[in-house]
Amino acid sequence: MKVFASVLSAIRHPASLCLCVILTALPALAQPIPTMIPSPPQLAASSWILMDADSGRVLVDHNADERLPPASLTKLMTAYLVERELDRGNIALDDMVDISEKAWRTGGSKMFIEVDTQVPVEQLLNGIIIASGNDASVAMAEYLAGGDAPFADMMNQHATRLGMENTNFVNATGLPGEEHYSSARDMALLAQHIINDYPEHYAIYAEKEFSYNDISQPNRNRLLWRDPSVDGLKTGWTTEAGYGLVASAKRDDMRLISVVMGTDSEEARAQETQKLLSYGFRYFETMELYERGAVLNMPRVWGGDKNELRVGVSQDIHMTVPRARNDELAAHLDLRPDLMAPISAGDSVGTLEVRLGDEVVGERSLVALESIEEGGIFKRLFDQVQRFFTNLFSNLVGDWFD
């Protein structure tokens, strides 16, 4: 759902330019009805979080930054790195991977690959995601990095890049290990990147069954059978970690990500996850406010070969708000004062702030949507004089109103 903005006022100051945009308008004389939202559900789990996949807004969380053993939720990072290498063209789905004895001997859940055979990357990726194969995870770690330890180093580098502040991996599988931990918030962030960065591979996470070597295994995510809106992502279990589930569901134009860690059974992780998703879809909505590349303003530029600069955002802007409160959204554009050429496309030139009533619910960088080169010497001199008198007049008017 797109929200069309109407400009109510624009106030220019010598130090800044602030543009207030009301995203939706109340009907004349209408009296707003308060939105009643109950307290979020309390779950039988160690930690949990509910996040909107597009806006990134956290709707519910509990102990979301606690460092816990992630078990096979670890494989989300393993799969993410495989998908990244596929996207960059460094590997291909039909590449054949040699299966070592170490991969074959790895304990726990298996894809049932055999030693001294070759398996396509595509099959191994399916084995990691659907069957939670530890053997497949080690095989891909060896293929991409030469071994489990160097692959874990890659995993940690990318965890840092993605802002996963409470995560450290020591293997590609999630088998218990000292200093192997993550958090519900970090897992939600990783799931958000899996969904948004490499959508061409995301359909794998919804597959209910995987067959290899004449052995069929069901996906352990029970919600894939119970809720048609659920289409991923990954389960995990060890004695130390308990039962965990990173799930995602899409209804209409809204996609939510939930993470539940430390429940006491397969059934509990499914039920507790369902509580989170039901709460989020019932009481919140996500709207697309601005499209990437949409022109939000055209401020004056001094000393350039053009007098005005097209300004917008570099990515689609979504906001998640309680249902029936979108009429309280307002956007404020704060542009840098006295923009001077040269300016390159993509340069940050200000900030877009979105408020829900008095609460700031999002901030994004405003960027130049085009490049402006320096004008000729006479154009620069003319603009310098004009800029001087414009600022002088603005200061005088400002002092008079003050």
Order of alpha helices (4+ residues) and beta strands (2+ residues): beta-beta-beta-beta-alpha-beta-alpha-beta-alpha-alpha-alpha-alpha-beta-beta-alpha-beta-beta-beta-alpha-beta-beta-beta-beta-beta-beta-beta-beta-alpha
